[in-house]
Amino acid sequence: MDRRTDRRVVIVGGGVMGSATAWFLAHTHGIRAVVLERDMSYALASSARSACAIRQQFSTAINIRVSQESLLFYRAIGAQLAVAGEQPRIGLVEPGYLYLSATAEGATVLREQHALQQQHAVHTALLDPAALSARFPWLHVNDLELGSLGLSTPTSGEGWFDGYAAMQAFRRAAIEAGAQFVEANVVRFTQDDAHVRTIHDATGRVFEADEVVVTAGAWSGHVTHLLGAPLPVHARKRDVFAIEADVALPDAPLLIDPSGVWFRPEAEPGRFLCGAPPRVDADDVPLDRVDHSLFDEHIWPALAHRVPAFDALRVTSSWAGYYEMNDFDHNGLVGALPPFANVFVACGFSGHGLQQAPVVGRGLAELIATGRYQTLDLTPFRVTRIGEGRPLLERNVI
Ligand SMILES: Cc1cc2nc3c(=O)[nH]c(=O)nc-3n(C[C@H](O)[C@H](O)[C@H](O)COP(=O)(O)OP(=O)(O)OC[C@H]3O[C@@H](n4cnc5c(N)ncnc54)[C@H](O)[C@@H]3O)c2cc1C
């Protein structure tokens, strides 16, 4: 294992995953990576278009552990990533998540997940319709079976934050620690045997590498295709709508309705974000095509059914971004990329990558620098599970 700190590590993609990996490599291991990012404005990057929520209510142990440890990092991000005495602020709040089920089968799933979450000290409670109504009098509960709520006392460990600020904080701190960010659109690689040796950008520049890391978000399927080892990661558009309603919903958590519609409050009273999975989940739909009929025909009726006060509301803005969807099992792919001896990936997080970036970046940096995970073992995310036909299925993908 090469332990030199002057190894040339080249990272393709400078969003939150690439920036976090670059920071941990430089800060913890003294390795100054070169990060190739094709658009320094991050116009299309998922890290700039996210809903930026963090939760503990997952159905797999590894996702719970990763989010728990990432949360600890995000709570302390000001001190961790301060540059020249300036502490980044990401506005993390933790009002909890509320998953709702309207069927007996769905309630059984919530109970099973609750048991797993209890094993990992996740602070959640199962609430029947009467308990839901008592806690949230603004909620229509007649058709519900059960809810699973992240309890906010003392802290739920679930909420939301400014993901773009988190990405920029990693990026700035990585640069201060010695990483180099270069604007370059990677279009080709050369390799001999199992080693990738050079990376080529669209203008003909060549970057030599001892190790290559692919953190290209929704484009990771494309970049690994260029390497000849394509991963099943696809760009899937998700629409987000900002709404305004003359309503106060005290202590509102991020609510996931049985219809698949979600909403959460914003900082200003009467303002909320909401969304839902698309009705047709096609690849590479352009991001300027927000599906307003999805809001009119699906999201708004579901919101008004669940919270009657949403009967009158107005959309103030909307945007779309890409989930980096891993079609194999909707979970991150982290670690060595076979068949290569010097290529690593962190992609495919399928809508929960921002909250996992600190721990994934930390783990990937450990793997590259020392040959093994030193803190949390991320081998459940190994790429080889695809070839083994052993999915790590996450049921809670919003
Ligand atoms: C609407 C929406 C809501 C979301 N909600 C949440 C949420 O609530 N919680 C959560 O944790 N996550 C959420 N996510 C997911 C989260 O935003 C992503 O998992 C995360 O931002 C992925 O970070 P990344 O660095 O891998 O990808 P990105 O931020 O997309 O960065 C990848 C970078 O790679 C660059 N790149 C691509 N190809 C090349 C190339 N050939 N050469 C050079 N550079 C290249 C791109 O320009 C891009 O900047 C949401 C995403 C969306 C779109």
The ligand as a MOL file (V3000), in Angstrom:
LIG
                    3D

  0  0  0     0  0            999 V3000
M  V30 BEGIN CTAB
M  V30 COUNTS 53 58 0 0 0
M  V30 BEGIN ATOM
M  V30 1 C -34.5370 17.9450 -5.2550 0
M  V30 2 C -33.5090 17.2100 -4.4370 0
M  V30 3 C -33.7430 16.9980 -3.0830 0
M  V30 4 C -32.7870 16.3390 -2.3130 0
M  V30 5 N -33.0090 16.2060 -0.9850 0
M  V30 6 C -32.0430 15.6750 -0.2020 0
M  V30 7 C -32.2130 15.6430 1.1950 0
M  V30 8 O -33.2400 16.0640 1.7290 0
M  V30 9 N -31.2040 15.1170 1.9430 0
M  V30 10 C -30.0450 14.6220 1.3800 0
M  V30 11 O -29.1730 14.1550 2.1060 0
M  V30 12 N -29.8750 14.6520 0.0430 0
M  V30 13 C -30.8280 15.1580 -0.7510 0
M  V30 14 N -30.6660 15.1990 -2.0980 0
M  V30 15 C -29.5110 14.5130 -2.6800 0
M  V30 16 C -28.2270 15.3040 -2.5260 0
M  V30 17 O -28.4060 16.6080 -3.0020 0
M  V30 18 C -27.1300 14.5720 -3.2920 0
M  V30 19 O -27.0660 13.2340 -2.8070 0
M  V30 20 C -25.7670 15.2040 -3.1280 0
M  V30 21 O -25.8150 16.5780 -3.3580 0
M  V30 22 C -24.7950 14.5420 -4.0940 0
M  V30 23 O -23.5730 15.2240 -4.0340 0
M  V30 24 P -22.4700 14.8990 -5.1080 0
M  V30 25 O -21.2780 15.7020 -4.7580 0
M  V30 26 O -22.3240 13.4410 -5.2440 0
M  V30 27 O -23.1030 15.3720 -6.4920 0
M  V30 28 P -23.1810 16.8490 -7.1230 0
M  V30 29 O -23.4520 17.8740 -6.1070 0
M  V30 30 O -24.1010 16.7820 -8.2860 0
M  V30 31 O -21.7000 17.0660 -7.6210 0
M  V30 32 C -21.1830 16.3200 -8.7080 0
M  V30 33 C -20.3100 17.2580 -9.5050 0
M  V30 34 O -19.6520 16.4930 -10.5290 0
M  V30 35 C -19.4490 17.3530 -11.6190 0
M  V30 36 N -19.1940 16.5410 -12.8170 0
M  V30 37 C -20.0270 15.6480 -13.3990 0
M  V30 38 N -19.4300 15.1010 -14.4710 0
M  V30 39 C -18.2040 15.6520 -14.5680 0
M  V30 40 C -17.1260 15.5000 -15.4920 0
M  V30 41 N -17.2000 14.6680 -16.5530 0
M  V30 42 N -15.9870 16.2390 -15.2910 0
M  V30 43 C -15.8980 17.0780 -14.2450 0
M  V30 44 N -16.9170 17.2780 -13.3510 0
M  V30 45 C -18.0360 16.5690 -13.5110 0
M  V30 46 C -20.7430 18.1340 -11.7070 0
M  V30 47 O -20.5740 19.3430 -12.4070 0
M  V30 48 C -21.1030 18.3370 -10.2330 0
M  V30 49 O -20.7050 19.6030 -9.7590 0
M  V30 50 C -31.5900 15.8570 -2.9040 0
M  V30 51 C -31.3490 16.0780 -4.2600 0
M  V30 52 C -32.2970 16.7460 -5.0200 0
M  V30 53 C -32.0150 17.0010 -6.4620 0
M  V30 END ATOM
M  V30 BEGIN BOND
M  V30 1 1 1 2
M  V30 2 1 2 3
M  V30 3 2 2 52
M  V30 4 2 3 4
M  V30 5 1 4 5
M  V30 6 1 4 50
M  V30 7 2 5 6
M  V30 8 1 6 7
M  V30 9 1 6 13
M  V30 10 2 7 8
M  V30 11 1 7 9
M  V30 12 1 9 10
M  V30 13 2 10 11
M  V30 14 1 10 12
M  V30 15 2 12 13
M  V30 16 1 13 14
M  V30 17 1 14 15
M  V30 18 1 14 50
M  V30 19 1 15 16
M  V30 20 1 16 17
M  V30 21 1 16 18
M  V30 22 1 18 19
M  V30 23 1 18 20
M  V30 24 1 20 21
M  V30 25 1 20 22
M  V30 26 1 22 23
M  V30 27 1 23 24
M  V30 28 2 24 25
M  V30 29 1 24 26
M  V30 30 1 24 27
M  V30 31 1 27 28
M  V30 32 2 28 29
M  V30 33 1 28 30
M  V30 34 1 28 31
M  V30 35 1 31 32
M  V30 36 1 32 33
M  V30 37 1 33 34
M  V30 38 1 33 48
M  V30 39 1 34 35
M  V30 40 1 35 36
M  V30 41 1 35 46
M  V30 42 1 36 37
M  V30 43 1 36 45
M  V30 44 2 37 38
M  V30 45 1 38 39
M  V30 46 1 39 40
M  V30 47 2 39 45
M  V30 48 1 40 41
M  V30 49 2 40 42
M  V30 50 1 42 43
M  V30 51 2 43 44
M  V30 52 1 44 45
M  V30 53 1 46 47
M  V30 54 1 46 48
M  V30 55 1 48 49
M  V30 56 2 50 51
M  V30 57 1 51 52
M  V30 58 1 52 53
M  V30 END BOND
M  V30 END CTAB
M  END
